[in-house]
Amino acid sequence: MRLIILGPPGAGKGTQAARLAERLGVPQLSTGDMLRAAVTKGSPVGLAARDLIARGELVGDDIVVNCVLERIAEPGAASGFILDGFPRTLGQARALDEALEKAHLGLDAVLELKVDESVLLDRIIYRAREAKAAGLPVRADDNPEALKVRLESYRTQTQPLADHYRTAGLLRTVNGLRPVDEVTSSLFAELRLQPRTADPGSLG
């Protein structure tokens, strides 16, 4: 199954993507991880990204899309994947659509976590406190000022993707403010997945 998960910062995309990946047995792919892996591998895409990063420049959509395609062409993604944090813009989404079509591949669904932005601030503050209390590093962007910037970026650049994928008949929207397990159950229901009740170690 090939999926994209959308949602503003703090919506719980990473948690839900990990649960879906475990249930489906497919990799959870983030842009940052894929770029780092491509650079380490020394592939043409990785070398191009490395040179841009070394010069302090942004990695362009063409390189990011090629990085994603390079990764999903690997055997580990043959049965599917979950894209977490990509695409971020309409340009990236359209480039991905075109590239997947050329590769005779298609998306099965785009999952959107809808949340009230006013609640996200409390989530971010709580997450930072929990990390600090556990002696873990606090993300540099887990603060009110950074969240406002990230939300504005999401609104202007990423939110339009919902309409793009709704038009394509792929969008599935769930309430991301409910307890984590309930959100997972809703996502499973949207994909018509059954939890692995027989497996005591399952996250489902």
C-alpha positions as CSV (number, residue, x, y, z in Angstrom):
1,M,0.0,0.0,0.0
2,R,1.4,3.4,-1.0
3,L,0.3,6.2,1.3
4,I,1.0,9.9,2.2
5,I,0.2,11.3,5.7
6,L,-0.5,15.0,6.0
7,G,-1.0,17.2,9.0
8,P,0.3,20.3,10.7
9,P,3.3,20.2,13.0
10,G,2.4,18.5,16.3
11,A,-0.5,16.6,14.8
12,G,1.1,13.2,15.4
13,K,2.0,12.3,11.9
14,G,5.2,10.5,12.9
15,T,3.5,8.4,15.5
16,Q,0.6,7.3,13.2
17,A,2.9,6.7,10.2
18,A,5.1,4.4,12.4
19,R,2.0,2.5,13.5
20,L,0.7,2.1,9.9
21,A,4.1,1.1,8.7
22,E,4.3,-1.6,11.4
23,R,0.8,-2.9,10.6
24,L,1.3,-2.9,6.8
25,G,4.9,-4.1,6.9
26,V,6.1,-1.2,4.7
27,P,8.8,1.4,5.3
28,Q,8.0,4.9,6.8
29,L,9.9,7.4,4.7
30,S,10.8,10.9,5.7
31,T,12.5,13.4,3.4
32,G,15.3,14.1,5.8
33,D,16.1,10.4,6.3
34,M,16.0,9.8,2.6
35,L,18.3,12.7,1.7
36,R,20.8,11.6,4.4
37,A,20.7,8.1,3.1
38,A,21.3,9.2,-0.5
39,V,24.2,11.4,0.6
40,T,25.8,8.5,2.5
41,K,25.2,6.1,-0.4
42,G,26.8,8.5,-2.8
43,S,24.2,8.2,-5.4
44,P,23.9,10.9,-8.1
45,V,20.9,12.4,-6.3
46,G,22.8,12.2,-3.0
47,L,25.9,13.9,-4.4
48,A,23.7,16.7,-5.9
49,A,22.0,17.2,-2.5
50,R,25.3,17.1,-0.7
51,D,26.8,19.9,-2.8
52,L,23.7,22.1,-2.2
53,I,23.7,21.5,1.5
54,A,27.5,22.2,1.7
55,R,26.8,25.6,0.0
56,G,24.0,26.3,2.5
57,E,21.4,26.2,-0.3
58,L,17.9,24.7,-0.2
59,V,17.5,21.3,-1.9
60,G,15.2,21.9,-4.9
61,D,12.0,20.0,-5.6
62,D,13.5,18.1,-8.5
63,I,16.3,16.6,-6.2
64,V,13.9,15.9,-3.4
65,V,11.4,14.1,-5.8
66,N,14.3,12.2,-7.4
67,C,15.5,11.2,-3.9
68,V,12.0,9.9,-3.0
69,L,11.8,8.0,-6.3
70,E,15.2,6.5,-5.8
71,R,14.2,5.3,-2.4
72,I,10.8,3.8,-3.3
73,A,12.5,2.0,-6.2
74,E,14.5,-0.1,-3.8
75,P,13.4,-3.6,-3.0
76,G,12.4,-2.7,0.6
77,A,9.6,-0.5,-0.7
78,A,8.3,-2.9,-3.4
79,S,5.2,-3.7,-1.4
80,G,4.5,-0.1,-0.5
81,F,5.6,2.9,1.6
82,I,4.3,5.7,3.8
83,L,5.6,9.2,3.0
84,D,5.9,11.3,6.1
85,G,6.6,15.0,5.6
86,F,6.6,14.8,1.8
87,P,5.2,16.3,-0.4
88,R,5.2,19.7,1.3
89,T,4.1,21.9,-1.7
90,L,1.8,21.6,-4.7
91,G,4.9,21.7,-6.9
92,Q,6.3,18.6,-5.1
93,A,2.9,16.9,-5.2
94,R,2.5,17.4,-8.9
95,A,6.1,16.3,-9.6
96,L,5.5,13.2,-7.6
97,D,2.2,12.5,-9.4
98,E,4.0,12.7,-12.7
99,A,6.9,10.6,-11.7
100,L,4.7,7.9,-10.2
101,E,2.6,7.8,-13.3
102,K,5.7,7.3,-15.5
103,A,6.8,4.5,-13.2
104,H,3.3,2.9,-13.5
105,L,2.7,3.3,-9.8
106,G,-0.1,5.0,-7.9
107,L,-1.0,6.2,-4.4
108,D,-3.7,4.2,-2.5
109,A,-4.7,7.0,-0.2
110,V,-3.6,10.3,1.4
111,L,-4.4,10.5,5.1
112,E,-5.0,13.9,6.7
113,L,-4.9,14.5,10.4
114,K,-7.2,17.4,11.1
115,V,-6.5,19.3,14.3
116,D,-7.4,22.6,16.0
117,E,-4.3,24.8,15.8
118,S,-5.1,26.3,19.2
119,V,-4.5,22.9,20.8
120,L,-1.2,22.3,19.0
121,L,0.6,24.8,21.2
122,D,-0.3,22.9,24.3
123,R,0.9,19.6,22.7
124,I,4.2,21.2,21.7
125,I,4.8,22.6,25.2
126,Y,3.8,19.2,26.8
127,R,6.2,17.3,24.4
128,A,9.1,19.6,25.3
129,R,8.4,19.3,29.0
130,E,8.2,15.5,28.8
131,A,11.5,15.3,26.9
132,K,13.2,17.5,29.4
133,A,11.8,15.5,32.3
134,A,13.1,12.3,30.7
135,G,16.5,13.8,30.2
136,L,16.0,13.7,26.4
137,P,17.0,16.5,24.0
138,V,14.3,19.0,23.3
139,R,13.7,19.7,19.6
140,A,14.9,23.2,18.7
141,D,11.5,24.0,17.1
142,D,9.4,22.9,20.1
143,N,8.5,26.3,21.3
144,P,5.6,28.8,20.7
145,E,7.5,31.1,18.4
146,A,8.8,28.3,16.1
147,L,5.4,26.7,16.1
148,K,3.7,29.8,14.8
149,V,6.2,30.0,11.9
150,R,5.8,26.3,11.1
151,L,2.0,26.6,11.2
152,E,2.0,29.6,8.8
153,S,4.3,27.6,6.4
154,Y,2.0,24.7,6.6
155,R,-1.1,26.8,5.9
156,T,0.3,28.5,2.9
157,Q,2.4,25.7,1.4
158,T,1.1,22.3,2.5
159,Q,-2.6,22.8,3.3
160,P,-3.5,23.2,-0.4
161,L,-2.5,19.6,-0.9
162,A,-5.7,18.5,0.8
163,D,-7.7,20.0,-2.1
164,H,-5.3,18.6,-4.6
165,Y,-5.7,15.0,-3.3
166,R,-9.4,15.4,-2.6
167,T,-9.9,16.2,-6.3
168,A,-8.0,13.1,-7.1
169,G,-10.3,11.1,-4.9
170,L,-7.5,10.0,-2.6
171,L,-8.0,12.1,0.6
172,R,-9.1,10.5,3.8
173,T,-9.5,12.8,6.8
174,V,-9.6,11.9,10.5
175,N,-9.8,13.9,13.7
176,G,-6.2,14.0,15.0
177,L,-7.1,15.4,18.4
178,R,-8.5,12.2,19.8
179,P,-6.4,9.8,21.9
180,V,-3.6,8.2,19.9
181,D,-5.2,4.7,19.8
182,E,-8.5,6.1,18.6
183,V,-6.7,8.0,15.8
184,T,-4.9,4.8,14.8
185,S,-8.3,2.9,14.8
186,S,-9.8,5.6,12.5
187,L,-6.9,5.4,10.1
188,F,-7.2,1.6,10.0
189,A,-10.9,1.9,9.3
190,E,-10.3,4.4,6.5
191,L,-7.9,1.9,4.9
192,R,-10.2,-1.0,5.8
193,L,-7.5,-2.6,7.9
194,Q,-8.1,-4.9,10.8
195,P,-5.9,-4.7,13.9
196,R,-3.6,-7.6,14.5
197,T,-5.5,-8.9,17.6
198,A,-3.6,-12.2,17.5
199,D,-0.2,-10.5,17.9
200,P,0.4,-9.3,21.5
201,G,3.2,-7.2,20.3
202,S,1.1,-5.4,17.7
203,L,0.6,-1.6,17.9
204,G,-2.8,-1.9,16.2
